[in-house]
Every structure is written in C-alpha cells, then in structure tokens.
Amino acid sequence: MKTILRSQELSCPSCVAKIEKALKALGGVQEATVHFNTGRIVVEHDPQTAPTDELVAAVRSAGYEAKVAPY
C-alpha cells in the first residue's frame, strides 16, 4: 500500500534523513521517500504491520508533525 503524508515543518535536508530513517525503522515499511520542497512523504508499507497512525507517530518521534494527505 502507498500512503502519502504531508509535513509543513521541513526546513533542512537533514529533516529528510531523520524522517526517512524513522519510517524505515518500522516493520512493514518497504520504502519511505521525503520530498523536501513539497513536504510530501511517500511511504510504501504493509497496512497490517505498519498502519497509517504508526507512520504519523514515527514522523512525530523524529520531531516533526505530519498528517495523511490525499493523492
């Protein structure tokens, strides 16, 4: 499954690395790509192992806010 998250708080390239690392550490996440310029976070994941609320929580644990965005 592909889920799109959005964060308005990305102010530096290191933000991208922190968020991607936090998401990829979750079981069930195959890929996580953060687009710095748009604040768009694309996550390929197994929704049973890594539900959407856990994705948002992982971004929050990295120090950033995120919400689910429509495609």
C-alpha beads as a LAMMPS data file, in Angstrom:
LAMMPS data file: protein, C-alpha beads

71 atoms
70 bonds

1 atom types
1 bond types

-500.0 500.0 xlo xhi
-500.0 500.0 ylo yhi
-500.0 500.0 zlo zhi

Masses

1 110.0

Atoms # bond

1 1 1 0.000 0.000 0.000
2 1 1 1.139 3.542 -0.672
3 1 1 0.317 6.295 1.815
4 1 1 1.012 9.977 1.318
5 1 1 1.782 12.104 4.348
6 1 1 2.381 15.832 4.383
7 1 1 4.585 17.887 6.700
8 1 1 4.930 21.660 6.647
9 1 1 7.911 21.694 9.008
10 1 1 10.737 20.599 6.693
11 1 1 13.356 23.315 6.903
12 1 1 16.583 21.484 6.024
13 1 1 17.857 18.401 4.194
14 1 1 18.696 16.695 7.496
15 1 1 14.948 16.701 8.243
16 1 1 14.510 14.400 5.257
17 1 1 17.074 11.922 6.558
18 1 1 15.590 11.882 10.084
19 1 1 12.057 11.218 8.834
20 1 1 13.099 8.565 6.308
21 1 1 15.165 6.771 8.964
22 1 1 12.281 6.804 11.477
23 1 1 9.829 5.433 8.926
24 1 1 12.166 2.758 7.555
25 1 1 12.779 1.527 11.114
26 1 1 9.134 0.448 11.331
27 1 1 8.397 -3.155 10.490
28 1 1 6.274 -3.356 7.364
29 1 1 7.715 -0.258 5.686
30 1 1 9.365 -1.142 2.389
31 1 1 10.227 2.386 1.245
32 1 1 9.907 5.941 2.523
33 1 1 10.717 8.978 0.405
34 1 1 10.539 12.536 1.684
35 1 1 10.271 15.373 -0.836
36 1 1 11.890 18.342 0.893
37 1 1 10.497 21.097 -1.355
38 1 1 6.862 19.992 -1.120
39 1 1 6.752 18.388 2.327
40 1 1 5.316 15.272 0.713
41 1 1 6.219 11.924 2.300
42 1 1 5.508 8.796 0.270
43 1 1 5.505 5.541 2.211
44 1 1 5.200 2.042 0.732
45 1 1 4.057 -0.222 3.569
46 1 1 2.033 -3.188 4.720
47 1 1 -1.016 -1.606 6.399
48 1 1 -1.439 -4.553 8.765
49 1 1 2.121 -4.353 10.069
50 1 1 2.566 -0.579 9.794
51 1 1 -0.827 1.152 9.920
52 1 1 -1.145 4.799 8.976
53 1 1 -1.323 6.018 12.577
54 1 1 2.051 4.363 13.252
55 1 1 3.537 6.169 10.247
56 1 1 2.367 9.512 11.632
57 1 1 3.694 8.554 15.086
58 1 1 7.107 7.678 13.595
59 1 1 7.345 11.095 11.948
60 1 1 6.322 12.689 15.240
61 1 1 9.000 10.696 17.098
62 1 1 11.554 12.173 14.685
63 1 1 10.442 15.630 15.833
64 1 1 8.048 16.631 13.045
65 1 1 4.309 16.788 12.569
66 1 1 2.627 15.041 9.660
67 1 1 -0.872 14.233 8.504
68 1 1 -2.303 11.903 5.922
69 1 1 -2.800 13.654 2.588
70 1 1 -4.940 12.689 -0.388
71 1 1 -3.130 11.502 -3.507

Bonds

1 1 1 2
2 1 2 3
3 1 3 4
4 1 4 5
5 1 5 6
6 1 6 7
7 1 7 8
8 1 8 9
9 1 9 10
10 1 10 11
11 1 11 12
12 1 12 13
13 1 13 14
14 1 14 15
15 1 15 16
16 1 16 17
17 1 17 18
18 1 18 19
19 1 19 20
20 1 20 21
21 1 21 22
22 1 22 23
23 1 23 24
24 1 24 25
25 1 25 26
26 1 26 27
27 1 27 28
28 1 28 29
29 1 29 30
30 1 30 31
31 1 31 32
32 1 32 33
33 1 33 34
34 1 34 35
35 1 35 36
36 1 36 37
37 1 37 38
38 1 38 39
39 1 39 40
40 1 40 41
41 1 41 42
42 1 42 43
43 1 43 44
44 1 44 45
45 1 45 46
46 1 46 47
47 1 47 48
48 1 48 49
49 1 49 50
50 1 50 51
51 1 51 52
52 1 52 53
53 1 53 54
54 1 54 55
55 1 55 56
56 1 56 57
57 1 57 58
58 1 58 59
59 1 59 60
60 1 60 61
61 1 61 62
62 1 62 63
63 1 63 64
64 1 64 65
65 1 65 66
66 1 66 67
67 1 67 68
68 1 68 69
69 1 69 70
70 1 70 71
